[in-house]
Amino acid sequence: MATKEKSGSSTATHDHTSHVTTDHEQIRKWAQARHAKPTCVKATRTPDGSCLLRLDFPGYSGGDTLEPISWDDFFRIFDQQNLALVYQEETADGKKSNFNKLVSREKALEKEEKSSSKSSAGHGRGSH
C-alpha cells in the first residue's frame, strides 16, 4: 500500500490533515518525536503472541492497562494484523498532535480513496 505522507517541510504552513502510513520507520519516528512507546493492551495476548496494539504517550492515565513491548514485536504484530497508522502531525492551531489510530489497511485504503475523490471534486473536509 502506498503511504500518504508530507513531502518537504515548511514552517509557514501547518499540516493538521490526517495521514496514513504502513512504513515502520515513519511510524517509529513519528512516535519517538512524541515520546510514545509501543505497547500491548494487557490481557489481549493470543496464543500466537498477537495482541491489541497501542502507542503509549507520556502522561496517559490508563498506563496500568498497557504492557510495554519492543518495536520489533510491535511491527511483527502490526504486519501480522495487516494494520495501518492514521496520524496527524499538528493540531489545527499548529501544536504537535498525538492523534493516531491503528486501523486495518483495507479500511485505510477506503478512507484515502474517499478523501481523494472528495478533494478532487472540490469537497475537501477539515480534520478533527
MMTF fields as JSON, N, C-alpha, C and O atoms, coordinates in Angstrom:
{
  "mmtfVersion": "1.0.0",
  "mmtfProducer": "UNKNOWN",
  "numBonds": 511,
  "numAtoms": 512,
  "numGroups": 128,
  "numChains": 1,
  "numModels": 1,
  "chainsPerModel": [1],
  "groupsPerChain": [128],
  "chainIdList": ["A"],
  "bondAtomList": [4, 2, 8, 6, 12, 10, 16, 14, 20, 18, 24, 22, 28, 26, 32, 30, 36, 34, 40, 38, 44, 42, 48, 46, 52, 50, 56, 54, 60, 58, 64, 62, 68, 66, 72, 70, 76, 74, 80, 78, 84, 82, 88, 86, 92, 90, 96, 94, 100, 98, 104, 102, 108, 106, 112, 110, 116, 114, 120, 118, 124, 122, 128, 126, 132, 130, 136, 134, 140, 138, 144, 142, 148, 146, 152, 150, 156, 154, 160, 158, 164, 162, 168, 166, 172, 170, 176, 174, 180, 178, 184, 182, 188, 186, 192, 190, 196, 194, 200, 198, 204, 202, 208, 206, 212, 210, 216, 214, 220, 218, 224, 222, 228, 226, 232, 230, 236, 234, 240, 238, 244, 242, 248, 246, 252, 250, 256, 254, 260, 258, 264, 262, 268, 266, 272, 270, 276, 274, 280, 278, 284, 282, 288, 286, 292, 290, 296, 294, 300, 298, 304, 302, 308, 306, 312, 310, 316, 314, 320, 318, 324, 322, 328, 326, 332, 330, 336, 334, 340, 338, 344, 342, 348, 346, 352, 350, 356, 354, 360, 358, 364, 362, 368, 366, 372, 370, 376, 374, 380, 378, 384, 382, 388, 386, 392, 390, 396, 394, 400, 398, 404, 402, 408, 406, 412, 410, 416, 414, 420, 418, 424, 422, 428, 426, 432, 430, 436, 434, 440, 438, 444, 442, 448, 446, 452, 450, 456, 454, 460, 458, 464, 462, 468, 466, 472, 470, 476, 474, 480, 478, 484, 482, 488, 486, 492, 490, 496, 494, 500, 498, 504, 502, 508, 506],
  "bondOrderList": [1, 1, 1, 1, 1, 1, 1, 1, 1, 1, 1, 1, 1, 1, 1, 1, 1, 1, 1, 1, 1, 1, 1, 1, 1, 1, 1, 1, 1, 1, 1, 1, 1, 1, 1, 1, 1, 1, 1, 1, 1, 1, 1, 1, 1, 1, 1, 1, 1, 1, 1, 1, 1, 1, 1, 1, 1, 1, 1, 1, 1, 1, 1, 1, 1, 1, 1, 1, 1, 1, 1, 1, 1, 1, 1, 1, 1, 1, 1, 1, 1, 1, 1, 1, 1, 1, 1, 1, 1, 1, 1, 1, 1, 1, 1, 1, 1, 1, 1, 1, 1, 1, 1, 1, 1, 1, 1, 1, 1, 1, 1, 1, 1, 1, 1, 1, 1, 1, 1, 1, 1, 1, 1, 1, 1, 1, 1],
  "groupList": [{"groupName": "MET", "atomNameList": ["N", "CA", "C", "O"], "elementList": ["N", "C", "C", "O"], "formalChargeList": [0, 0, 0, 0], "bondAtomList": [1, 0, 2, 1, 3, 2], "bondOrderList": [1, 1, 2], "singleLetterCode": "M", "chemCompType": "L-PEPTIDE LINKING"}, {"groupName": "ALA", "atomNameList": ["N", "CA", "C", "O"], "elementList": ["N", "C", "C", "O"], "formalChargeList": [0, 0, 0, 0], "bondAtomList": [1, 0, 2, 1, 3, 2], "bondOrderList": [1, 1, 2], "singleLetterCode": "A", "chemCompType": "L-PEPTIDE LINKING"}, {"groupName": "THR", "atomNameList": ["N", "CA", "C", "O"], "elementList": ["N", "C", "C", "O"], "formalChargeList": [0, 0, 0, 0], "bondAtomList": [1, 0, 2, 1, 3, 2], "bondOrderList": [1, 1, 2], "singleLetterCode": "T", "chemCompType": "L-PEPTIDE LINKING"}, {"groupName": "LYS", "atomNameList": ["N", "CA", "C", "O"], "elementList": ["N", "C", "C", "O"], "formalChargeList": [0, 0, 0, 0], "bondAtomList": [1, 0, 2, 1, 3, 2], "bondOrderList": [1, 1, 2], "singleLetterCode": "K", "chemCompType": "L-PEPTIDE LINKING"}, {"groupName": "GLU", "atomNameList": ["N", "CA", "C", "O"], "elementList": ["N", "C", "C", "O"], "formalChargeList": [0, 0, 0, 0], "bondAtomList": [1, 0, 2, 1, 3, 2], "bondOrderList": [1, 1, 2], "singleLetterCode": "E", "chemCompType": "L-PEPTIDE LINKING"}, {"groupName": "SER", "atomNameList": ["N", "CA", "C", "O"], "elementList": ["N", "C", "C", "O"], "formalChargeList": [0, 0, 0, 0], "bondAtomList": [1, 0, 2, 1, 3, 2], "bondOrderList": [1, 1, 2], "singleLetterCode": "S", "chemCompType": "L-PEPTIDE LINKING"}, {"groupName": "GLY", "atomNameList": ["N", "CA", "C", "O"], "elementList": ["N", "C", "C", "O"], "formalChargeList": [0, 0, 0, 0], "bondAtomList": [1, 0, 2, 1, 3, 2], "bondOrderList": [1, 1, 2], "singleLetterCode": "G", "chemCompType": "PEPTIDE LINKING"}, {"groupName": "HIS", "atomNameList": ["N", "CA", "C", "O"], "elementList": ["N", "C", "C", "O"], "formalChargeList": [0, 0, 0, 0], "bondAtomList": [1, 0, 2, 1, 3, 2], "bondOrderList": [1, 1, 2], "singleLetterCode": "H", "chemCompType": "L-PEPTIDE LINKING"}, {"groupName": "ASP", "atomNameList": ["N", "CA", "C", "O"], "elementList": ["N", "C", "C", "O"], "formalChargeList": [0, 0, 0, 0], "bondAtomList": [1, 0, 2, 1, 3, 2], "bondOrderList": [1, 1, 2], "singleLetterCode": "D", "chemCompType": "L-PEPTIDE LINKING"}, {"groupName": "VAL", "atomNameList": ["N", "CA", "C", "O"], "elementList": ["N", "C", "C", "O"], "formalChargeList": [0, 0, 0, 0], "bondAtomList": [1, 0, 2, 1, 3, 2], "bondOrderList": [1, 1, 2], "singleLetterCode": "V", "chemCompType": "L-PEPTIDE LINKING"}, {"groupName": "GLN", "atomNameList": ["N", "CA", "C", "O"], "elementList": ["N", "C", "C", "O"], "formalChargeList": [0, 0, 0, 0], "bondAtomList": [1, 0, 2, 1, 3, 2], "bondOrderList": [1, 1, 2], "singleLetterCode": "Q", "chemCompType": "L-PEPTIDE LINKING"}, {"groupName": "ILE", "atomNameList": ["N", "CA", "C", "O"], "elementList": ["N", "C", "C", "O"], "formalChargeList": [0, 0, 0, 0], "bondAtomList": [1, 0, 2, 1, 3, 2], "bondOrderList": [1, 1, 2], "singleLetterCode": "I", "chemCompType": "L-PEPTIDE LINKING"}, {"groupName": "ARG", "atomNameList": ["N", "CA", "C", "O"], "elementList": ["N", "C", "C", "O"], "formalChargeList": [0, 0, 0, 0], "bondAtomList": [1, 0, 2, 1, 3, 2], "bondOrderList": [1, 1, 2], "singleLetterCode": "R", "chemCompType": "L-PEPTIDE LINKING"}, {"groupName": "TRP", "atomNameList": ["N", "CA", "C", "O"], "elementList": ["N", "C", "C", "O"], "formalChargeList": [0, 0, 0, 0], "bondAtomList": [1, 0, 2, 1, 3, 2], "bondOrderList": [1, 1, 2], "singleLetterCode": "W", "chemCompType": "L-PEPTIDE LINKING"}, {"groupName": "PRO", "atomNameList": ["N", "CA", "C", "O"], "elementList": ["N", "C", "C", "O"], "formalChargeList": [0, 0, 0, 0], "bondAtomList": [1, 0, 2, 1, 3, 2], "bondOrderList": [1, 1, 2], "singleLetterCode": "P", "chemCompType": "L-PEPTIDE LINKING"}, {"groupName": "CYS", "atomNameList": ["N", "CA", "C", "O"], "elementList": ["N", "C", "C", "O"], "formalChargeList": [0, 0, 0, 0], "bondAtomList": [1, 0, 2, 1, 3, 2], "bondOrderList": [1, 1, 2], "singleLetterCode": "C", "chemCompType": "L-PEPTIDE LINKING"}, {"groupName": "LEU", "atomNameList": ["N", "CA", "C", "O"], "elementList": ["N", "C", "C", "O"], "formalChargeList": [0, 0, 0, 0], "bondAtomList": [1, 0, 2, 1, 3, 2], "bondOrderList": [1, 1, 2], "singleLetterCode": "L", "chemCompType": "L-PEPTIDE LINKING"}, {"groupName": "PHE", "atomNameList": ["N", "CA", "C", "O"], "elementList": ["N", "C", "C", "O"], "formalChargeList": [0, 0, 0, 0], "bondAtomList": [1, 0, 2, 1, 3, 2], "bondOrderList": [1, 1, 2], "singleLetterCode": "F", "chemCompType": "L-PEPTIDE LINKING"}, {"groupName": "TYR", "atomNameList": ["N", "CA", "C", "O"], "elementList": ["N", "C", "C", "O"], "formalChargeList": [0, 0, 0, 0], "bondAtomList": [1, 0, 2, 1, 3, 2], "bondOrderList": [1, 1, 2], "singleLetterCode": "Y", "chemCompType": "L-PEPTIDE LINKING"}, {"groupName": "ASN", "atomNameList": ["N", "CA", "C", "O"], "elementList": ["N", "C", "C", "O"], "formalChargeList": [0, 0, 0, 0], "bondAtomList": [1, 0, 2, 1, 3, 2], "bondOrderList": [1, 1, 2], "singleLetterCode": "N", "chemCompType": "L-PEPTIDE LINKING"}],
  "groupTypeList": [0, 1, 2, 3, 4, 3, 5, 6, 5, 5, 2, 1, 2, 7, 8, 7, 2, 5, 7, 9, 2, 2, 8, 7, 4, 10, 11, 12, 3, 13, 1, 10, 1, 12, 7, 1, 3, 14, 2, 15, 9, 3, 1, 2, 12, 2, 14, 8, 6, 5, 15, 16, 16, 12, 16, 8, 17, 14, 6, 18, 5, 6, 6, 8, 2, 16, 4, 14, 11, 5, 13, 8, 8, 17, 17, 12, 11, 17, 8, 10, 10, 19, 16, 1, 16, 9, 18, 10, 4, 4, 2, 1, 8, 6, 3, 3, 5, 19, 17, 19, 3, 16, 9, 5, 12, 4, 3, 1, 16, 4, 3, 4, 4, 3, 5, 5, 5, 3, 5, 5, 1, 6, 7, 6, 12, 6, 5, 7],
  "groupIdList": [1, 2, 3, 4, 5, 6, 7, 8, 9, 10, 11, 12, 13, 14, 15, 16, 17, 18, 19, 20, 21, 22, 23, 24, 25, 26, 27, 28, 29, 30, 31, 32, 33, 34, 35, 36, 37, 38, 39, 40, 41, 42, 43, 44, 45, 46, 47, 48, 49, 50, 51, 52, 53, 54, 55, 56, 57, 58, 59, 60, 61, 62, 63, 64, 65, 66, 67, 68, 69, 70, 71, 72, 73, 74, 75, 76, 77, 78, 79, 80, 81, 82, 83, 84, 85, 86, 87, 88, 89, 90, 91, 92, 93, 94, 95, 96, 97, 98, 99, 100, 101, 102, 103, 104, 105, 106, 107, 108, 109, 110, 111, 112, 113, 114, 115, 116, 117, 118, 119, 120, 121, 122, 123, 124, 125, 126, 127, 128],
  "secStructList": [7, 7, 7, 5, 7, 7, 7, 1, 7, 7, 1, 1, 1, 7, 7, 7, 1, 3, 3, 3, 3, 7, 7, 2, 2, 2, 2, 2, 2, 2, 2, 2, 2, 6, 6, 7, 3, 3, 3, 3, 3, 6, 6, 7, 7, 7, 6, 6, 1, 7, 7, 7, 3, 3, 3, 3, 7, 6, 6, 7, 6, 6, 4, 4, 4, 3, 3, 3, 7, 7, 2, 2, 2, 2, 2, 2, 2, 2, 2, 2, 6, 6, 3, 3, 3, 3, 3, 3, 1, 5, 7, 6, 6, 1, 7, 5, 7, 7, 7, 3, 3, 3, 3, 3, 2, 2, 2, 2, 2, 2, 2, 2, 2, 2, 2, 2, 2, 2, 2, 2, 6, 6, 7, 7, 7, 7, 7, 7],
  "xCoordList": [0.843, 0.0, 0.884, 1.882, 0.519, 1.281, 1.008, -0.103, 2.007, 1.803, 1.518, 1.97, 0.773, 0.432, 1.148, 0.769, 2.179, 2.994, 3.322, 3.283, 3.642, 4.027, 5.41, 6.326, 5.568, 6.893, 7.466, 6.783, 8.708, 9.345, 8.823, 7.909, 9.393, 8.886, 8.827, 9.725, 7.761, 7.565, 7.129, 6.176, 7.808, 7.444, 6.289, 5.651, 6.013, 4.947, 3.579, 2.571, 3.518, 2.247, 2.057, 2.97, 0.862, 0.553, -0.073, -0.874, 0.293, -0.224, -1.091, -0.602, -2.39, -3.281, -4.211, -5.236, -3.851, -4.622, -4.175, -3.089, -5.005, -4.644, -3.866, -4.137, -2.898, -2.077, -2.227, -2.631, -1.898, -1.945, -0.601, -0.071, -0.051, 1.199, 1.256, 0.62, 2.042, 2.381, 3.889, 4.401, 4.596, 6.057, 6.56, 6.298, 7.274, 7.742, 8.592, 8.405, 9.522, 10.421, 9.672, 9.953, 8.723, 7.906, 7.102, 7.007, 6.531, 5.742, 6.64, 6.29, 7.786, 8.717, 9.173, 9.184, 9.544, 9.988, 8.873, 9.114, 7.646, 6.508, 6.279, 6.122, 6.262, 6.02, 7.148, 6.886, 8.388, 9.523, 9.601, 10.056, 9.169, 9.154, 8.167, 8.241, 7.241, 6.232, 6.459, 5.616, 7.601, 7.996, 7.014, 6.852, 6.355, 5.413, 6.165, 7.161, 5.679, 6.305, 5.313, 4.103, 5.828, 4.956, 4.465, 5.235, 3.175, 2.599, 1.518, 1.032, 1.164, 0.009, -0.97, -0.562, -2.248, -3.242, -3.176, -3.279, -3.0, -2.891, -4.118, -5.218, -3.922, -4.98, -5.57, -6.649, -4.882, -5.376, -4.449, -4.656, -3.426, -2.469, -3.184, -3.993, -2.872, -3.411, -2.298, -1.132, -2.639, -1.611, -0.489, 0.638, -0.778, 0.267, 1.125, 1.974, 0.902, 1.711, 1.163, 1.76, 0.042, -0.578, -1.286, -1.491, -1.656, -2.376, -2.976, -2.768, -3.707, -4.255, -3.161, -2.757, -2.682, -1.569, -2.03, -3.135, -1.16, -1.377, -0.02, 1.005, -0.029, 1.149, 0.875, -0.16, 1.794, 1.627, 2.389, 3.604, 1.661, 2.24, 2.461, 1.688, 3.498, 3.734, 2.504, 1.883, 2.166, 1.037, -0.296, -1.313, -0.32, -1.563, -2.047, -1.288, -3.293, -3.8, -4.093, -4.186, -4.243, -4.544, -3.313, -3.406, -2.164, -0.902, -0.85, -0.116, -1.61, -1.581, -2.295, -2.234, -2.965, -3.636, -2.779, -3.184, -1.584, -0.72, 0.561, 1.109, 1.028, 2.261, 3.289, 3.04, 4.438, 5.466, 5.967, 6.137, 6.199, 6.78, 7.871, 7.964, 8.679, 9.734, 9.128, 8.032, 9.871, 9.429, 9.375, 8.487, 10.296, 10.275, 8.979, 8.358, 8.564, 7.302, 6.116, 5.187, 6.154, 5.074, 4.872, 3.748, 5.961, 5.834, 5.521, 4.884, 5.96, 5.599, 4.082, 3.444, 3.515, 2.061, 1.332, 0.3, 1.856, 1.3, 1.126, 0.067, 2.174, 2.11, 1.226, 0.467, 1.326, 0.525, -0.973, -1.762, -1.357, -2.763, -3.154, -4.291, -2.196, -2.435, -2.976, -4.009, -2.244, -2.67, -2.0, -0.989, -2.584, -2.018, -2.194, -3.075, -1.352, -1.471, -2.045, -1.514, -3.145, -3.692, -3.156, -3.306, -2.531, -1.916, -1.995, -2.319, -1.691, -1.713, -0.402, 0.054, 0.207, 1.448, 1.179, 1.848, 0.201, -0.087, -1.583, -2.379, -1.952, -3.338, -3.665, -2.76, -4.911, -5.329, -4.644, -4.435, -4.289, -3.629, -2.095, -1.408, -1.558, -0.12, 0.693, 1.921, 0.053, 0.788, 1.006, 0.242, 2.065, 2.349, 1.165, 0.721, 0.666, -0.502, -0.089, 0.851, -0.794, -0.614, -1.702, -1.747, -2.591, -3.694, -3.156, -2.322, -3.645, -3.296, -4.349, -5.047, -4.448, -5.402, -4.86, -4.462, -4.845, -4.436, -5.692, -6.65, -5.679, -6.838, -6.382, -5.19, -7.336, -6.983, -6.501, -6.989, -5.552, -5.031, -6.143, -6.169, -7.055, -8.185, -9.044, -9.435, -9.329, -10.123, -9.376, -9.984, -8.074, -7.269, -7.277, -7.343, -7.212, -7.239, -8.585, -8.633, -9.684, -11.015, -11.088, -11.627, -10.551, -10.567, -9.792, -10.241, -8.623, -7.819, -8.559, -8.532, -9.227, -9.943, -11.107, -11.327, -11.856, -12.966, -12.454, -13.039, -11.363, -10.778, -10.298, -10.504, -9.667, -9.175, -10.317, -10.229, -11.391, -12.499, -13.224, -13.703, -13.318, -13.958, -13.124, -13.658, -11.805, -10.969, -10.852, -10.735, -10.88, -10.792, -12.095, -12.11, -13.204, -14.493, -14.697, -15.741, -13.712, -13.817, -14.599, -15.092, -14.713, -15.456, -14.547, -14.925, -13.371, -12.44, -13.068, -13.892, -12.679, -13.258, -12.167, -11.093, -12.396, -11.416, -11.298, -12.215, -10.181, -9.996, -10.267, -10.395, -10.352, -10.702, -9.614, -9.739],
  "yCoordList": [-1.178, 0.0, 1.235, 1.303, 2.169, 3.419, 4.215, 4.198, 4.896, 5.729, 7.145, 7.594, 7.834, 9.215, 10.045, 10.052, 10.741, 11.472, 12.854, 13.104, 13.739, 15.095, 15.071, 14.445, 15.753, 15.829, 17.211, 18.223, 17.24, 18.509, 19.024, 18.439, 20.114, 20.688, 22.19, 22.822, 22.739, 24.178, 24.674, 24.151, 25.662, 26.178, 27.166, 27.475, 27.66, 28.644, 27.984, 28.62, 26.733, 26.062, 24.989, 24.214, 24.951, 23.911, 22.727, 22.9, 21.528, 20.306, 19.605, 18.775, 19.942, 19.319, 18.316, 17.943, 17.874, 16.838, 15.475, 15.343, 14.474, 13.116, 12.458, 12.683, 11.647, 10.894, 9.42, 9.054, 8.581, 7.133, 6.564, 6.927, 5.671, 5.019, 3.598, 3.265, 2.784, 1.443, 1.327, 0.268, 2.405, 2.424, 2.394, 3.312, 1.344, 1.153, 2.311, 2.788, 2.77, 3.838, 5.154, 5.892, 5.445, 6.657, 6.607, 7.607, 5.453, 5.283, 5.457, 6.165, 4.812, 4.896, 6.347, 6.827, 7.033, 8.429, 9.321, 10.159, 9.149, 9.957, 9.727, 10.682, 8.459, 8.116, 8.624, 9.198, 8.42, 8.835, 10.353, 10.858, 11.084, 12.549, 13.022, 14.159, 12.13, 12.446, 11.641, 11.639, 10.962, 10.14, 9.007, 8.575, 8.521, 7.401, 6.083, 5.973, 5.095, 3.771, 2.729, 2.885, 1.663, 0.59, -0.269, -0.621, -0.602, -1.415, -2.346, -2.205, -3.309, -4.179, -3.868, -3.562, -3.95, -3.838, -5.135, -6.229, -4.993, -6.173, -7.057, -6.566, -8.343, -9.359, -9.525, -10.1, -9.031, -9.251, -10.179, -10.396, -10.733, -11.627, -12.893, -13.471, -13.301, -14.542, -15.593, -15.248, -16.861, -17.908, -17.681, -18.126, -16.999, -16.756, -15.53, -15.141, -14.913, -13.772, -12.423, -11.383, -12.437, -11.201, -10.512, -11.114, -9.249, -8.508, -7.255, -6.98, -6.511, -5.23, -4.186, -3.922, -3.593, -2.643, -1.23, -0.809, -0.518, 0.893, 1.582, 0.948, 2.889, 3.722, 4.434, 5.083, 4.317, 4.896, 6.214, 6.253, 7.293, 8.628, 9.019, 8.611, 9.798, 10.253, 10.966, 11.782, 10.644, 11.29, 10.619, 11.064, 9.561, 8.835, 8.182, 7.466, 8.416, 7.962, 6.467, 5.915, 5.794, 4.364, 3.494, 2.342, 4.03, 3.32, 1.963, 1.084, 1.767, 0.474, -0.621, -1.79, -0.27, -1.272, -1.676, -2.515, -1.073, -1.337, -2.045, -1.797, -2.929, -3.691, -3.268, -3.422, -2.741, -2.332, -3.523, -4.623, -3.29, -4.309, -3.639, -2.413, -4.437, -3.882, -3.394, -3.799, -2.512, -2.071, -3.261, -3.316, -4.215, -5.398, -6.184, -6.588, -6.403, -7.099, -6.283, -6.829, -4.969, -4.099, -4.243, -4.437, -4.148, -4.199, -5.603, -5.745, -6.641, -8.005, -8.166, -8.689, -7.714, -7.803, -6.862, -7.229, -5.658, -4.662, -5.259, -5.12, -5.925, -6.539, -7.776, -8.002, -8.576, -9.792, -9.455, -10.187, -8.344, -7.938, -7.046, -6.583, -6.811, -6.02, -4.629, -4.202, -3.931, -2.626, -1.475, -1.653, -0.303, 0.957, 1.967, 1.814, 2.997, 4.058, 5.299, 5.796, 5.793, 7.092, 8.045, 7.791, 9.141, 10.043, 11.478, 11.752, 12.376, 13.806, 14.408, 14.084, 15.279, 15.948, 17.075, 17.171, 17.925, 19.099, 19.263, 18.815, 19.91, 20.285, 21.486, 22.068, 21.859, 22.993, 24.285, 25.173, 24.402, 25.63, 25.534, 26.376, 24.498, 24.423, 23.7, 23.674, 23.113, 22.37, 20.928, 20.404, 20.294, 18.905, 18.041, 18.116, 17.232, 16.393, 14.971, 14.427, 14.377, 12.967, 12.105, 10.897, 12.723, 11.956, 10.794, 10.979, 9.596, 8.412, 7.347, 7.312, 6.487, 5.385, 4.247, 4.451, 3.053, 1.874, 1.274, 0.951, 1.128, 0.628, -0.447, -0.59, -1.199, -2.189, -1.458, -0.375, -2.052, -1.43, -1.266, -0.286, -2.216, -2.14, -0.91, -0.176, -0.697, 0.462, 1.77, 2.752, 1.774, 2.97, 3.289, 4.459, 2.267, 2.471, 3.06, 3.961, 2.55, 3.09, 4.562, 5.378, 4.905, 6.289, 7.196, 8.299, 6.733, 7.521, 7.742, 8.839, 6.684, 6.796, 7.773, 8.586, 7.704, 8.631, 10.057, 10.982, 10.233, 11.551, 12.122, 13.305, 11.303, 11.754, 12.154, 13.166, 11.371, 11.7, 12.951, 13.725, 13.17, 14.384, 15.613, 16.631, 15.521, 16.697, 16.997, 18.164, 15.986, 16.239, 16.821, 17.461, 16.604, 17.176, 18.537, 19.16, 19.008, 20.314, 20.298, 21.332, 19.118, 18.995, 18.548, 17.667, 19.126, 18.74, 18.955, 19.851, 18.137, 18.206, 18.451, 17.86, 19.301, 19.55, 18.354, 17.537, 18.245, 17.133, 17.617, 18.816, 16.678, 16.945, 17.719, 18.03],
  "zCoordList": [0.0, 0.0, 0.0, 0.718, -0.781, -0.826, 0.441, 0.972, 0.907, 2.082, 1.646, 0.593, 2.46, 2.172, 3.214, 4.386, 2.786, 3.739, 3.217, 2.012, 4.126, 3.786, 3.162, 3.697, 2.027, 1.433, 1.688, 1.527, 2.082, 2.422, 3.742, 4.324, 4.22, 5.458, 5.317, 4.76, 5.829, 5.75, 7.114, 7.692, 7.625, 8.938, 8.83, 9.837, 7.647, 7.475, 7.374, 7.682, 6.952, 6.745, 7.811, 8.096, 8.396, 9.377, 8.66, 7.741, 9.082, 8.483, 9.519, 10.286, 9.541, 10.518, 9.857, 10.427, 8.642, 7.984, 8.497, 9.063, 8.301, 8.685, 7.564, 6.384, 7.945, 7.006, 7.333, 8.437, 6.364, 6.555, 6.129, 5.079, 6.944, 6.568, 7.126, 8.125, 6.439, 6.922, 7.072, 7.435, 6.796, 6.84, 8.287, 9.064, 8.631, 10.012, 10.496, 11.615, 9.676, 10.107, 10.309, 11.254, 9.426, 9.565, 10.872, 11.584, 11.178, 12.413, 13.631, 14.575, 13.605, 14.739, 14.962, 16.096, 13.891, 14.015, 14.549, 15.419, 14.034, 14.482, 15.985, 16.746, 16.4, 17.808, 18.703, 19.76, 18.296, 19.13, 19.26, 20.286, 18.245, 18.329, 19.402, 19.869, 19.786, 20.801, 22.084, 22.98, 22.162, 23.316, 23.576, 24.717, 22.518, 22.647, 22.55, 21.836, 23.271, 23.311, 22.781, 22.944, 22.144, 21.664, 22.83, 23.723, 22.808, 23.883, 23.346, 22.224, 24.207, 24.014, 25.141, 26.262, 24.84, 25.899, 26.699, 26.144, 28.029, 28.895, 28.721, 28.469, 28.855, 28.794, 27.395, 27.253, 26.352, 24.983, 24.204, 23.01, 24.868, 24.202, 23.738, 24.463, 22.53, 21.982, 21.997, 22.19, 21.796, 21.804, 20.782, 21.003, 19.676, 18.665, 18.983, 18.181, 20.164, 20.576, 20.127, 20.407, 19.439, 18.98, 20.148, 21.202, 19.95, 20.983, 20.361, 19.179, 21.143, 20.727, 20.93, 22.062, 19.838, 19.893, 20.253, 19.909, 20.948, 21.267, 21.32, 21.572, 21.08, 21.341, 22.652, 22.807, 23.593, 24.923, 24.996, 24.803, 25.277, 25.364, 26.82, 27.687, 27.107, 28.485, 29.038, 28.356, 30.283, 30.935, 30.684, 31.215, 29.889, 29.626, 30.908, 31.561, 31.275, 32.576, 32.638, 33.735, 31.496, 31.507, 31.382, 30.959, 31.744, 31.595, 32.269, 31.816, 33.339, 34.03, 33.231, 33.613, 32.136, 31.303, 30.108, 29.302, 29.995, 28.855, 29.267, 30.341, 28.395, 28.621, 27.57, 26.375, 27.993, 27.024, 26.205, 26.731, 24.915, 24.044, 23.199, 23.155, 22.543, 21.685, 20.367, 19.98, 19.69, 18.369, 17.417, 16.566, 17.535, 16.671, 16.848, 15.865, 18.111, 18.376, 17.87, 17.277, 18.109, 17.662, 16.146, 15.682, 15.381, 13.923, 13.404, 12.36, 14.12, 13.737, 13.838, 12.924, 14.949, 15.155, 14.198, 13.637, 14.008, 13.095, 11.691, 11.079, 11.189, 9.863, 9.86, 8.917, 10.914, 11.033, 10.994, 10.396, 11.634, 11.68, 10.495, 10.406, 9.588, 8.383, 8.725, 8.209, 9.615, 10.099, 9.357, 8.679, 9.503, 9.019, 10.149, 10.994, 10.158, 11.158, 10.497, 9.503, 11.07, 10.691, 11.75, 12.945, 11.325, 12.292, 11.803, 10.647, 12.713, 12.418, 12.906, 14.002, 12.109, 12.509, 13.504, 14.533, 13.199, 14.029, 14.211, 13.386, 15.304, 15.527, 14.639, 14.04, 14.546, 13.712, 14.136, 13.309, 15.43, 15.893, 15.859, 16.437, 15.175, 14.946, 16.005, 15.912, 17.01, 18.041, 17.574, 16.763, 18.102, 17.769, 18.203, 19.349, 17.295, 17.574, 17.926, 17.346, 18.875, 19.219, 18.602, 18.838, 17.804, 17.228, 16.403, 15.517, 16.706, 15.935, 16.131, 17.144, 15.152, 15.224, 14.378, 13.231, 14.942, 14.197, 13.576, 14.279, 12.254, 11.516, 10.54, 10.271, 10.016, 9.0, 7.755, 7.431, 7.07, 5.844, 4.823, 4.077, 4.788, 3.859, 4.163, 3.255, 5.436, 5.847, 5.543, 5.117, 5.761, 5.491, 4.004, 3.626, 3.152, 1.713, 1.289, 0.451, 1.869, 1.572, 1.964, 1.216, 3.125, 3.615, 2.661, 2.348, 2.198, 1.267, -0.045, -0.603, -0.542, -1.809, -1.686, -2.583, -0.585, -0.366, -0.247, -0.81, 0.484, 0.682, -0.649, -0.924, -1.47, -2.77, -3.684, -4.38, -3.691, -4.58, -4.109, -4.937, -2.799, -2.278, -2.601, -3.043, -2.38, -2.617, -4.106, -4.482, -4.958, -6.392, -6.913, -7.965, -6.182, -6.568, -5.928, -6.119, -5.169, -4.525, -3.23, -2.78, -2.63, -1.379, -0.245, 0.526, -0.125, 0.94, 2.305, 2.486, 3.253, 4.593, 5.593, 5.479, 6.57, 7.636, 8.545, 8.628, 9.226, 10.166, 11.577, 11.827, 12.483, 13.89, 14.587, 15.771]
}
